Every structure is written in C-alpha cells, then in structure tokens.
Amino acid sequence: MTEPTQPATVLSVTDLTPNVRQLVLLPQRQKLDFLPGQWVSLKLPISPHPPLNRAYSMAEPASPSGELTLVFDRVPQGSGSNYLYRLQAGDTVILSGPHGKFVLPQPPGRALLCITRYTGLVPVRCMLKALEAIRDPTPVLLVAVGPAEDELLYHFELLSLAVSRPGFQYLPLVAPTEEAAVALVADMLSPLLPQKSKAVPLLCGTKAFVHPLRQYLIEAGYQRKEIKIESYG
C-alpha cells in the first residue's frame, strides 16, 4: 500500500545554533494530528532513486493552525540535511505521517528520566511543552548532551523552565563524541539511579548513544520493556 503524502509549505527558516536549523511547515491538504514525540517523513527529490526519506520529530505540540516545527542538524556529508539547508520560506516539501511510538507513557504519574543527545532533545522538548501547557506535575529529570557548548539546544529555555516548574531538573552536558557522551551520562546517572529507580526512562539520540545506555539501565535493574527509546543513524 502506498503511504499517503501531501505537500507542505515552508513558512520560516531559523538557525538555533551554528549547526542546527528549524523549519516551520504548513501542510497544504490536511492538518496532522500527532502526539508529542512523533515524527514525519520528508520525501526529498534527491539521491539516485528518489525520493530520499528522512524522519524528523516535531519540536512543538500540535497547534490549531496546523503548523509543524521540525529541527535538524547539518551533517557535513549528509545529502538530506544539506538539501534541507537550501530551503527557504515559500518552498514546498512532501511529507507523510505522523509516525512513531516514542510518546509519553499513559496513564501518566511516574516520574520521567529523559536522556538525550543533541537533536535527540527535539521530541522530548515537544513532550515537555505539552506537559507544561496542561501544568502536569509529573517530575522530570532531563539529561541533555550536546557536542559543544554552543550546540546545546534550547539551553536557556530549559534553564528558565528549571526555575519556574517545580519538579523539573535540567542537567546539560557537553561531550564531543558518542562514546564520550555515553561515559559521561553513565557517570552522572550512577549516584542518581537508586532514587530514580521508579522513573520511566526515555532515551533519544543516535544508536551509538541510545543502545549502550539502554544496556546500562538494564544492568542497573530496569526491565528492557520499561525503557522507551528513539534512535537513528
């Protein structure tokens, strides 16, 4: 069965960091109803056998206007991200979705332990904004690792949220590689896990980041099915 697609208009282009860009899109035919944490597939007219499919999570919860906010980093040799970096307001892209099962646990109630690497923060940020909009009191510990200090996404927004929202803790970390990021997070979590053992882990980032940390949590006493992940690359 062919996956239903539709065109979407680029409304705005914004640089969030030196290597991360935000696109705001408006689907032209049908508004997408999605859950925070889900993603859309962009069908890019490039590669030897187009389309080139690329998945991007929504950074903002669903809005009445139907706009979709996508965020991605520029990969030096990445044909998909380099194509997207050439888009301007008024251009059109083809998309499908929403897709994905990386969503907030239902029913809510248990604390959340969110661990992200670079743009893996995007779907978690969407979840946080959704929780904030309904003043959900669920305790959240967010460990967000960036490749450099100037590449920490939403850093000041999250610092502000940590001050204004009771129960929200934000631990920004910097590590240049996936291996270093895994080691740093493991060291950070070691003294925290006994008190966070009842929290629901949500991990998002590259496979080289997410999979070792999932194994670390399993060895720390979590059941595999308890750990929600979204990985790529």
N, C-alpha and C positions, 0 to 999 in steps of 0.2 A: 504494500500500500504506500502511495506517495505521501510524504509528510506535507501537511498544509503549510503554505508560506504566505507572506504578504510583504509588500514594500513598506518601508518606514522612512520618514524624512528626518535628516539631521537638523535639529533645532539649534544646537550650540556645541562648541568645542572649547574645553577649558583644560589647561595644564595644572595638575595638582602638585606635582613635584617635577624635578628636571627630567624624569623618565617615565612619568605616569600621566595619562591623559583621560579626561572624562568626556563622553559623548552623551548628549541627551537626544533621544529619538522619539518620534511620534508615529506609531503605526497608522497606516493610511486607511485600512479597511475595518479593523476590529480591535477594540480595546482588549488587552491581555489581562486576565485575572490570574494573579500569581501569588504565591506565598513567599514571605521573606526567606531568602536562602536559595531560591530557584534561579534558573538561568535561561537565556535564549541562545539559539544557534544562529549565527550570522552566516549567510551564504555569499561568499566573496567571489567575484568573477575573475579569479586568478588561478594559477597552478596549471600543470599540463592537462589536467582533467577537471575543469571547473564544474560545479562550484567548490571552493575550499571552505570547509565547515569549521567555524571557530566558536567556542562556547564562552559566554561572558555572563557573570552573575549581575543581578540588579543591585545597585548601591542604595536605592531609595525604595521604601514601600510603595505599593500601588497608589496612584493618585487619581482624583476624579477626572482630570484632564487626559489620563491615559499615557502620560509621558513615561519613558523608560530611561533610567540613568545607568549607563554602563561605564566601567572603569577598567583600563588595561595598561600594562607596562610595555614599553618598546623593547623588543628583543632585537639585538643588532642584526642577526641574520634571519629574523622571522618575517616571512613574506606576508603573513596575515596582519601582524601588528604594524608593519611598515605601510601596508595598504591603508589601514585604518587611520594612520597618522597623516595621510594625504587628504582625508575627507574634510570638507568644510560645510558650514551651515548652508542648507538648501540641497545638499546632495542626498541621494537615495541609497539605501541598503535593503537587502532582502533578509527576512528573518523568519524563524519558526519558534514555537514554544508556547507556554513555558515548559521547562523540563526540570527534573531533579527531585531528589528526596532528602536533600540536606536542609531540613527545616526545623523549626523549634519543636521540641517534644510536646506532645499533647497526651493528657492534660498537663498544663504547667504546674509548677510547685517546687520541684527540686532545683537547687542552685545549678548554675551553668559554669563550666570551666572551658573557656574558649581559648584556643591556641592557634595562632595564625602566622603565616609567613608572607610578607609583602602584600601583593594584591589578593592573597587569600583572606585578607581582612574584609574585603568588599561585601560578601554575603553576610558575614557576621555583623558588620556595621548596619546593614539593612535590618537585621533582626533587632539590634539594639534600638534603632529608631522606632521600630514597630512597638517594642516594649515600652519605650518612653512615651509614645503617643497615647497609650492607654494607662499610663502610670502603673505599670505592672511592677510589683515589689520584688520579683524574683532576684535573689542575689546573683551577681555575675562577677567572675574574675576573668579579665581579658589579658592574655599574654600575647603581645603583638611584636613580631620580629621583623625589622627592616634590614636591607643590605647596607644602609648608610644612614647617618642622622638626618640628612636632608631628603631621605626616601621613606621616612615614617609617615604613612598615610593617615590623614585625619588626626594628626597628633594633638593639635591644640583643641580641637573639638572634643577629643576623648579626655584630655586633661580637665576641660571645663565640666564634662559630664561626671567625672570622678568627684568633683567638688559639689555638684548640685544634686546628684542622685544618690541617696542612701543605698548602700549595699552594692555599689558598683566600684570595683577596683581595676585599675589600669596599670599594667606593667610593660612599658615599652623597652625593647631590647634591640641591640644592633649586632649583626653578625654578617660577614661578607660572603659566606658560603653556606650551602645547605647543611653540610657536615658540622660546621661550627655552630649553626643555629640549633641543630638537634642537641648538641652537647650543652649549649648554654641553657636551653629550656629545661633539659633534664636536671641540670644543677639547680636551677631556680625552683623547680617543682618538688625536688626531693624533700625539703622540710615542710612543704605545704600539703602534700598528698594526704597525710593522716587526717588533717582537719577538713580536707575537701573530698574525702572518700565517698560521700553521698552525692557529690555533684555530677551532673551529666557532662561528659567531655564532648566538645565539638571541635574537631581539628580540620583546618583548611589550608592548603598550600600545595606545593609540588609533591609528587610521590616520594621523592628523596627526603622530604621533610616529614610528611604525614605518616608514612608507613613505619619508620623506626620509632616515632613517638607513640604510635598506637601500640606497638610491641612493648615499649617501655611501660605504658599504662597497664597492659595485660599482666606483665610481670609484677607490677605494683599491686595487683589484686582486682583489677576491673575485668568484667566479662567482655569478650570481644563484641557481643551484640549491644552492649551498653554504650560503646564508643561510636559516635556519629562522625563520619568523615566525608570530605570532598577533596579529591586530589586530581592533579593534572600534570602534564608534562613528563 
